[in-house]
Amino acid sequence: MTFSPADHLGAVERRLSTVTRDGEELRLLTVTRTYAAAPDEVWHALTTAERIERWMMPVSGDLELGGRYQLEGNAGGEVLACEPPERLALTWEHGGQVSWVDVSLRPTSEGTLLQLDHSAAVPPGMWEEFGPGAVGIGWELAIMGLAEHLAAPDAERPPRETVPDLTDYMVAASDEWAAASIADGTDPEAARAAAARCTTAYTATPEA
């Protein structure tokens, strides 16, 4: 790992809000991080199948405006906007649900600021059970992988057995999402309880 887990944790900003889409109120989760790379380089890593596989997972399909993509064993969807090197918008279709992901890039004095917005109609019971970390932790792991890839773009994705244990990172990230939920108005006790359940879901040892 090029960076320490603490480096990754401190590099991310997290916030929650609500938006309306087609008359429906959605939960909006926003993650931002600055990369020490030019926007063109970050854009290429985000939109090139051979590179996406190195930092996230294999992807197939037509990665162009109006095309459809499929992440192996995960979400698929449609490319709604493709404005290199500034904005990429997708539907995020998984488990019979459709949500929306919008990624924007902005040049800064330090490199490129990436902002990822994921909006979804979340069932109240699911939100109360697991809170925003259910989605937020997953995106943090993805943008962590992107940071590692941008630091060593020629490196192949490491074998699963060599990936470091990120349990402590996921626990800390879950706590950060609880704090974001509290800042958004959630009762602190309820937010922390949901984060604890979310942490367990992410870190529990799979049954044989």
N, C-alpha and C positions, 0 to 999 in steps of 0.2 A: 504494500500500500504506500503510495507516494506521500499522502498526508495522514496525520493521525486522526482518529475519530473525533477528538476534541476540536481539531482544525475544521473539520466538516460541520460539526454541530454549531460552532460559533459563526460560520460563514453564511448560514441560512437565516433569512427573516421570514416570519410566519404571521399571517393574519386571516381573519374570517369576517365575512359580511354576508348580506343577502342581496340578491338581484332578482329582477323579473324578466322572464323570457316567454313570449307568446301568452302573456297573462298569468303565468304560473310563477310562484315564488320559489327560488332556488337557493340552496346554500352555495356560497362561493368561497373556495379555499385558495389562498394565494401564497406562493412560495417564490422568494427572490434570492438570487445569488450572483455574485460577480466573479467572472472567470478572467484569468490573465491571458486572454487570447483575443484576437480581432473578431469582430462580428462575422466576417466571411468564414473564418475557421470554425467558429461555434455553429454557424448555420450548416456548414458542410457536415459536421459531425452529427447534427440533429436530423438531417434529411437524406443521408446516404446509407443505403441498406447495409453495405459492407462495414460501415463504421458503427451503425446502431447495434449490430450484433456484438461488437466488441465491448460496449459499455452498458448495454441493456439486455437485449435478447434478440434472437433471429426474427426478422420481419419479412413479409412477402407482400406482393401486390403492386399497385401502381401508385408510387409516391409523388403524385402530381395533382394539381388542382382538379377536383371532381373525381379523382381516382379513389379506390378503396385499398385499405391496408389491413394486414392481420399480423399481430404479434404472436409468436408461437406460445400456445398455452395461456394466452392472456386476452386482452381486448383487441377489437378490430374497429373499423369505422370508415368514414368518408373524410377526405381532405376538403375542407370548406374554404380555406384561404391559404394562399401560398405567395408571400411577398418577400422574396429574398433581398437582403438578409435581415428582415425586420419582423415578420410575423408569420406564424403558422397556426392555423385553427383546424380542429378535428372534431368529429363526433367520437365518443368513447363508448363503445357498445360491448357490454359484458354482462353475462348472467341474465339476459333478457331485459336489461335496463340500458337506456341511452342517456349519456351526459355529454358535456362539452369541455374541450381542452383548448386553451388559447395561450400560445407561447409568443412572447415578444422579446426582441433583442435591442439593446440600446448601447452605443459606444460610450465609454467613460474614460477618465484619465488612467484608470487601472486596467482597462480591457473592455469587457462586455458585461453589461447587466442583463441577466436573464430573469424574466418574470413569467411564471406559469400560473395560470388561472384555471381552476377546475370547478365548474358549476354543475350541480346535480339536484334533482328533486329527491331528497333523502327521506325515507319513511321515518316518522318520528320515533318509532320503537328502536330502529337501528341506531339513530343518532343518540338516543338516550342510553343505549346499551354500550356503544363503543366510542362515541364522540368523533371528532375530526381526525384523530390519529389513524383511524382505519384506512383512510386515504392518504393522509399527510405523510405517514411514515414510509409508505411505498414510494411516493414521489421523492422523498428525501434520499432514499436509497438509490433511486434512478439518477438524480442529479449529482449524487456522490460519485456514481460510476462515470458520469460524464466528466467530472472534474479529474478523476484519475486518468481517463482516456486522453483528455486534452493535454495533460502533463506528459503523457508518453503515448502519442498517437499511433506509433508503429507497433506497440505491444499487442499481442493477441489476448483475447479474454482468458483469464487463468482458469484452470480446471476447478471444478466445484470443490474438490478436496483440499485445495490450497487457499481458498478464500478465508480470510481471517474471521474469527468469531466477532460478530457485530452486536451481540446481545446487549452489552452495556450501552452501545450507541442507540439502539432501538428503545431501551428503557428511558434514556435521557431525552430522546426525541419525543417520546410519548408524553413525558412531563412537560415539555415545551408546548406541545399542542393542547395540553390541559390548560396551560397558562393563557394561550391564545383564545381558548374557548371562554375562560373566565373574563378576559378582556372584552369579549364580544357579548357578555351579559349572562352567561350560564352561571348557575349557582355553583360556588366553588366546591362544595362537597360532592355535588352530582358530577361535576367535570372531572374531579380527581378519581371518583369511583369508576367512571366510564374509561378513563385513561388506564386504570389498573386492569380492567377487563381487556382492553385493547392490547396492553403490554403482554398479558398472558397469551392472547391469541397469536401474537407475533413470535413469542419466544418459547412457547411450549414445545417439548420434544415430541415429534410425530410418533404415533403409535406404530408398532411393528406391523 
